[in-house]
Amino acid sequence: MTLATNTAHTKTWQLGNIVYVAASRQLQCSGQQLYLEPRQHKLLLVLLHNALQVVSREQLIDTVWDGRIVSEGAINRAISMLRKALFSLDPQTEYIETLPKLGYRLRQHATVITLVPETSQPTVSKSSTPKLWLGSTLLATALCGMAIWLIITQASPQLSASGATPHTSFKGRESQLSSNSEANALLYQRTADNGNNQIWLNTLDDNQHQMLTDDATDSRYAVLSPDAKAFAFVAYTENSCKIMLQPISQTTEPGSQRELHQCPIDNIPMLSWRADGKVLYLRQRADKTQPYQLYQLVVATGKLRQLTLLPANYSGQGDTALAASTTSGSMALLRYLSPDNTELLLVDSNNGQIKTSQ
């Protein structure tokens, strides 16, 4: 396999929710940007040119390492660094799949685009595939539609779209924002010096910041309850994935948590609260070979019930994103049907019955 280096390094790519500007080795997503090291840059280009196809270790050695002898550990480290870079910008999407004894595969479509200077918006170049671009556009549109639906169904007296106001001044970056129904508190995720993630709370009335989890455990994907009295999050260790519940008070000590559910280790649960704060919704899959399914988790009892993907009325390949309204009994979800077709559904959050779809 050869890589067309004369043009590959000057192209701009749309990869899922991420834009990659190869000329500057820059990843872009939702206003955030990240620069790749040269090795990860070459590795990503190979995967982009072979999106949705298996790339063997031998092919990577030929193209990324120019045929030199390299250890298996070196390849693993390069893949891990690239995977972490993509994850830091878009943690909800799995971009690189490891296929034991076969190699690696880029799970998302890759489309060459052209950035128009006047609007800084990507448009399809003549060399791209319209069908693939349409699939990416539909997914992005669906995600934006879900976000807009959530915004208009929540009261937000403390937040304004009139201007951007910084709420933090910490070193590094914050992500995974979550708000309560009154929109006067923000929950967010920070990366500690040891590489683990911590959950912090920002009260908007006084702009105070409170650390809610310590750095002994990797804490991710936290969501603030509608009444802001507790939050749920996912605690990862080397061998476990647990959904935890922790109360919030001025004297809350990191570690005062209750386990709600154990999830498979390779899951990204993506949590969302029901309007009454008594139920959590999450996505879960048995392993990487199975599609994500949506579940309802009762906070008081820890009882888990499958909500969507029932065999009687399902023909897709996974429910990939969800967001429950904090003011009504509805939930928006994205259902993956095929590489070119994603469905946006509005469902009853109590029984999974479809109300509308697009």
HELIX and SHEET records of a PDB file:
HELIX    1   1 THR A    5  ALA A    8  1                                   4    
HELIX    2   2 ALA A   22  SER A   24  5                                   3    
HELIX    3   3 PRO A   38  HIS A   49  1                                  12    
HELIX    4   4 ARG A   57  THR A   63  1                                   7    
HELIX    5   5 GLU A   72  LEU A   89  1                                  18    
HELIX    6   6 PRO A  130  ILE A  152  1                                  23    
HELIX    7   7 PRO A  311  ASN A  313  5                                   3    
SHEET    1   A 6 GLN A  32  TYR A  35  0                                        
SHEET    2   A 6 GLN A  26  CYS A  29 -1                                        
SHEET    3   A 6 ILE A  18  VAL A  21 -1                                        
SHEET    4   A 6 THR A  12  LEU A  15 -1                                        
SHEET    5   A 6 ALA A 110  VAL A 116 -1                                        
SHEET    6   A 6 GLN A 121  VAL A 124 -1                                        
SHEET    1   B 3 VAL A  54  VAL A  55  0                                        
SHEET    2   B 3 GLY A 103  LEU A 106 -1                                        
SHEET    3   B 3 ILE A  96  LEU A  99 -1                                        
SHEET    1   C 4 GLU A 174  SER A 179  0                                        
SHEET    2   C 4 ALA A 185  THR A 191 -1                                        
SHEET    3   C 4 ASN A 197  THR A 203 -1                                        
SHEET    4   C 4 GLN A 208  MET A 211 -1                                        
SHEET    1   D 4 ASP A 218  LEU A 224  0                                        
SHEET    2   D 4 ALA A 230  THR A 237 -1                                        
SHEET    3   D 4 SER A 240  PRO A 247 -1                                        
SHEET    4   D 4 ARG A 258  CYS A 263 -1                                        
SHEET    1   E 4 SER A 272  TRP A 273  0                                        
SHEET    2   E 4 VAL A 279  GLN A 284 -1                                        
SHEET    3   E 4 GLN A 293  VAL A 298 -1                                        
SHEET    4   E 4 LEU A 304  GLN A 306 -1                                        
SHEET    1   F 4 ASP A 319  ALA A 324  0                                        
SHEET    2   F 4 SER A 330  SER A 338 -1                                        
SHEET    3   F 4 ASN A 341  ASP A 348 -1                                        
SHEET    4   F 4 ILE A 354  SER A 357 -1                                        
END                                                                             
